[in-house]
Each structure stands twice: as structure tokens, then as C-alpha cells.
């Protein structure tokens, strides 16, 4: 955790002031709780001793680490066949391994919280040597590119240059045309539409009884067909990722008392 990114050189004066104030407050609480014991400095000394300065610097550093490397912990609070899973944040955690993944507004993974732990699952085939990409917050189909870029710059101190941003992929409601891959026939396009309708119907039945493993298998198979037929961006890939997200949460994710869905 100590060696995770801090963006110290990119921090603003307001950032430094916030971290410094918080570190001083935490150090004060340590002192009044007798953390330093008899070696604590006295008010008459008018300065901190070496041990207190060291702990203060560590506190400042950890606060910086937490700012840029935490992931929210959620729980499922509602489930609806049409709207999918709804989650609510209940806290934050630092997962040093997950923190190493880069952000993309079009990630190839999804995450779910299982108590204090996090499970990450791929939403597409990731070949050896390809990057595993996480989403820190917004995805391209949810927010305008300007909104995403401003948020990432202010919150995480970097300019997002993922494929979705560089190619200016549209939001979900503006994906009005499907582009077939070279060589794809009209028969193949008809097949992928029919396959989607069939899987959606079967998924609805399986969701009602908690057969989440079968739903996962069906949508994984649909990805293989979709990926050989249509170019990204396409609503089909967004729907697929959304269904896998639902399955992940309902099969393994933490649930709140208001989430009414069959158990796996």
C-alpha cells in the first residue's frame, strides 16, 4: 500500500492544505490517546519530536494514497428485470492489487463487493498480453466525454486517453447504427438479433428462480457471436456487460435487506 501512486507533484495547494490539516488532526488524536507514551513532546517544547514528525509524514502519505487508490464498497439494494441491479455505497477500501489496474471508460471487467472483499470478472475475451482494464467511475455510455474527462482530471489527476475517449464513442442513447465487421453477411446479422432475443427470454425465466450460472454461460456465448459480427461501440456490448454485472451481484455480491431476488 505504501508504494501506490500519490500524484504528489500534481496536487494543488488546496490538496496539500487538506492533506496537511487531516494529518495534523490525526496526529493530535494519537497524542491525546497516549500513542507516543512517555516519549511524546510537551506543549512547552513548542515543536514535535522526531517520532511524531515521522508518524505525521506517514499519515500525510497514506492520506494521499487513499485519495487515489480507494475503491467504493457497495451492496445490492434493489433488483428489477428491466432496470437491472441497483447498488449503494457503504464505504471505501484500498485493494492494492485492483489499484494497479488502469482506468478505461470502456472497461473489459466488472466488479462486485463480497463483504470486505471484491470479485472482478472479465466481460470479454482478454488474450495473453492484452491489458485488463477497470472503470474508476463513469463509463462512456453513461456520461458525455467532457463530463468524464473533467471528473478524471479533478479526481484522479490524469487525462483519460482510453479508446472510447480517443474515438469519441457516443452515449448509449446516441448509438443508433450498428456497423458490421468486414465479411459479415445479412444472415449472420439476423442470427445475432435472434440470439439476443432468445437469450433475453431465457434469462428472464432463469433470473426469476436464481439460475445465475446458466445466465452467465448464455451471455458469455453471446459475446463470442457478437464480437465476430459487430464493431464497437454497439448497444449489444453494453447490454451484455450490464447483464453480466447483474449476474455477478446476484450470484455472489453483498445484499442489503431491501434487495429482493432469488438466492443462488
N, C-alpha and C positions, 0 to 999 in steps of 0.2 A: 504493500500500500504506500509506503514512504516514497517509492520511486515513480509513482504515477505522475502524469503531466500536471503542471500547476499554472502554466501561462503567466508566470510572474512578470515577464517583460512586457506583456500585452495588457496588464492590469492598469486601470485608470486610477487617478488619485482617490476617487470615491471608493473603488475596490480596496485599495490599500488601507484607507481610513476604516472601512467596515471590518476588514480582517484584523487590523491592529486593535480596534476597540473591543471586538469579540475576544481576542486572545488575552487582552488585559483583564477583561471581566472574568474569564475562565481561570486565569492565574490568581486573581483575587479570591475567588471561591476556594481554590486549592489551599491558599494561605490560611484563610479563616477556618478551614476544616482541619488544620494541623497536618496537611500533607507533607510539609517540609520538616516537621518536628522542631527540635531544638536548633536546627541549623538555619531556620528561617530568618530573614532580615528583620530588623526592628524599624518602627516608624522613625525613630531618631536617626537611623542610618541614612534616610532620605534617598536610598537607591537600592536596587535589587542586587542580591549576591549572584555569584556565578551559576549556581544550581538553578536559581529562579529564572535567570536570563536564558539558560539552556532550555528549560521547560517552556518558557514563553515563546521562544523561537520555534520549538516543535509544535506548539499549539497553533501558531500562525501558519506553519507549513501544512499541517493536517487540515486546517480550515480551507486553504487553497485547494488541496487535493479533493476535499469533499465537494467543493463548488463545481468542479468539472468532471467528476468521476462517479457521482452517485446515480443510482437508478431507483425510480419510484417502485414501491411495493404496493400492489393493488390486490383487491379482492373482487370477485364477481358479485354484483348486486342485483342484476336483472337479466332475464333471458327472454327473447322473443324470436319466433321463427323468421319474421320478416326483417326486424332490425338487428338481430344477432345479439351477441353478448355485450353487456354494459358493465364496466368496471369502475371502481372508485379508489383513489389513492388513500392509503392508510399509513404511509411513512416512506422512508428512504433507506437505502442500504448501499454500501460500497462493495461491489463484486469485482475484485481485481482482475479476474480473467475476462469478464464481459466488458470491462472498461477498456480493454485493449482493442476491441473491435471498432473500426471506423464507422462513421455515420453515412447513411445514404437515404435520400428521400424516396428511393425505390429499393428498400432492403430485400435481401433474399432469405431472411429469417423472421421468426416471430417469437415472442417471449410470454411466459405466464409465471405468476408467483405461486409457489407451493410453500405456504408458511413463510419461514425465513429464507427459503431457497428459491432459485429461479431456474426454470427449464427453458431452453432455447431449441427451436426446431426449424429446419430448413423448409422454405416454401417453394423451392425449385431445385433442380439438379445442380449441385456445385461440384465441378470437376477438380481434380487434383491441381493445385497451383492457382485456382481462382480465389478471389477474395470473399471472405464471409463478411457480410455487411449487416449492420444493425441500424435501427432507427432510434435516434435520441429523443425525438419529439414528433414533429409534423411529417406527414408523407405527402408526396406530390399530388395525389388525387384528392387530398383534404383541404389544402391551403394554396393560395396563389404563390408563385415563385418569390415575389417581392417580400411577402409576409414571412416566408420560410427563411430567406436569406438574412433578413434583418434580425429575426429571432436567433438564428445560429451565431451570427456575429456578436450580438449583445450577450447571449447566454454562454456560448462556448468558445468565443474568440477566434473563429475561423470562417473563411468564405467557402460555402459549400460548392463543390465542383463535381457533384455526382452526375451520372448520366442524365437523370431526369432534369436537373438544373441546367446542365450544359446544352441539352437539346430542347429545353423549354417544353417539356411534356405538359399537356393540358390537365386540368382538374377533371374529375370523374364525369361531371355533367356536360363537359365540352368534348368528350370522346364520342363523336358522332359517326365516325367512319372506322371500319375495320380494314386493315391492309394485309392482304395475304402474302405469304412468303413466296419467292420465285418458284414456279413449277407446280404450285398447289392448284388443284382442279376444283371446279364448282361442286363436284361430288364430295370432295373432301370437306369443303366448307359446309355443305348440307349435313354431313356426318357429324361435324363438331357441334353444330347447333342442336341436332337431335340428341347427341350425347349429353350436352348440358341440361337439356330439358328432362331427360331420363334420370340423370344423377340427382338433379334438384328434387324430383318427385320421390325418389327412393330415400334421399337424405331426410326429407320431411317426416317420413314414416319412421326412420331409424332414430331421429332426434327425439321423437315422442316416447321412445322406450329405452333410450340410453345406449344404443349400439354405436358408440362413438368410434370404435376401432374400424367398423365397416365403412363408416362415413369417411374416415381418414384415408382408407385404402382406395375408395372410389375417386375422391378428389385428387389423390396422387396420380392415379391412372389418367385422369382427365388432363392433368398438367402435361404429361408426355405427349398427348394428342394435340393439345393447344399449342405447345411450344414448337411443334413441327409444322403448324398450319398458319398461325397468325403472328405478325410483328407486334412488338411493344411500341407504345403503350396501347392497351386494349382493356376494355371493361372486364373481359373474361379473366385476365390475370388478377385484377383487383378483387373480383368476386371469389375466385379460388382462394386467394390469401385470406380473405375475410372468413370463409368457411373453415379453413384450417385453424384460424385463430379461435373461432367458436369451439371447435372440437378440442383444441388444446386446453382451453379453460374449463370446459365442461367435463373433460376426462380426468384432468389432473389438477387444475387450478384451485386456489383457495376460494371458498364461497362465503358470502355473508348470509345472514338469516333471511334476507329478502329475496335471494336468488332461488326461484322455483323451477327446477329442471330435474329430470330423472338422474339418479346416480349411476355411475359406470359400474 
